[in-house]
């Protein structure tokens, strides 16, 4: 059966009749600046990790370099060769400092509207469309940067990250949720107790940690002031690519468990700039949801890749919007149809263009 524009547009429109779980990846940051991508981080680590290493650390890092040079591994899988804890900690620090400088460059411009985080207007539309009975949009990302948070500030979208408090915020979702709740008194004649009213908001999950998350005094905390100038004795709570990431995730599963629960409670999934190369986030729960339960999913990203297409070929209700191979125009795919649909007059893989086309700008 041939895929037509009419059918594709109808399917995409129907996708948004349900509230999706949103998972965005590095593609959303790279659309703003390619320095946020893995190739730039790889180049930075290659330049920095040239000295002050033990023989074991040198051996492990050389294995990473060789795997990348031979093109036998991508950056994510090559980092599996890093087992040394001290080297892992150094890589976390180098990564954080590199990304934090970039993040700081874009913080004020995004918040003030001088530049756009590409997915901001799309998420704004999704929050505005939330039903009265369920006023939270679950959004997750493996990204360390805070570009999404800056966009939420610009669009005046309330959001919570699971942390609450003042200068040092502590991890507790039940306490964090109070920031988007208010007490409303009953103005009627009958005496009724006040009720809790919740505003529409984003519930942002960052299971890999963030530039502003740390371990201090045996607690997981969030502190924006330490992003660029971390004090001595404070450990960054960020998980780098590779084996160490999974070890850290299993050591303290609090954030990952909250993420897994959110995925489990949804039947519709929106992926933005996400390459499906993180098996810890697109895990067996997703396999159950998309492949076996045939839940609806929509992937919007610049470039397709073999991992995305592997998922597409197993999940009948999963759609992909990406760039054509030889131009910046769009193509759309779903496994129920034998052909790709080419849209030759619109770049729908750009989040702003997609939002204008399907959600009304």
C-alpha angles and dihedrals in degrees: 000000000000119000112233129197091242093055094044093049091048092051092048092048091050090051089067094054085084126056108252132211104239123216117180128185142190091295089077091057095039089056085066098038129355089216087080090065130097095252091060092047090048091053091048093051092047090054095046103040098068102106147017095054132129120241090259092051092048090051093050094046091048089055088056092049093047093049091051094045091049089048088228090126138028118232093266096053095037089061088065086085090070108094101146111105095210091051090048090052090050092050090050090053094046091047093048094048092048095049094040092059090052092044091052091053092060101035100091097033091056095044092048095045096246089125134011132239095221099230095045099095092046093054090045089057091049092051092048089052095053113127120246090242093058115029101173127091111203110219126174136184141174088211118118095205126091098224092121091051091052089051090051089054091050093050092041091239112159111229140174129202099191094268127108137182138057129291091347111037120200128214113257121124095197090057093041091055091064088073090071095042133082136184113247119197120219109247096190126108094253116080108244128163118258115266133219113247121196123205124219108272149154119258101206119201119196104175093169092056130246142246088265100047122096145165112237131158089000091301136108109238141171121222124165093193093065097054094097099019111039113186122236113270094029116112122210114239097218128125118218125208116278139042095321088063092061093044090054093046092053092045092062112014097173095108094037092049091054088050093049091050091052092050090048092054095055134079098187127059133193119194118195122190089339121144100195092235094125109085092182092063100034090046139150090297088062091046089055093046101043104027105032102025091035094222117178119265135175124196119197113183139136099244132025120222138187093266093055091046091049088058092044092055092053100041114066096194096047119109130194128205114186144137123293115252096245104028144026092255121109138265129189129202140187123167094234088072127063096219140054113242111230119208104195101184104048137055096217093167087073105090095221092052091047091050092051092047100046109016102037101257 
